[in-house]
């Protein structure tokens, strides 16, 4: 995958989550995707787990995410620095993405600074 394609997928995800559109966000994930969020101490597996994560931490807390920067070490990985605001206040952190060859999100390692 081209780096520009990976950045577009990340931007699509943030657009969907900022609009609280869980269905649109889910289309970007592989069926066996995993979100590992160390800040909450849980791994969310599969589309059901991803849905649960998005509904709880993005919709539930009215989270808005701003993309600060993206580093792409190779064609299947992107490390995004982000700025979160919501009912919890303000946090900064990262979403480190792994993509499959089809451009779907396979894994996100998420953490707060």
Beta strands, then each sheet from edge to edge (+ up, - down):
strand 1: 29-37
strand 2: 42-45
strand 3: 64-74
strand 4: 77-86
strand 5: 89-99
strand 6: 105-112
sheet 1: 2+ 1- 6- 5+ 4- 3+
end
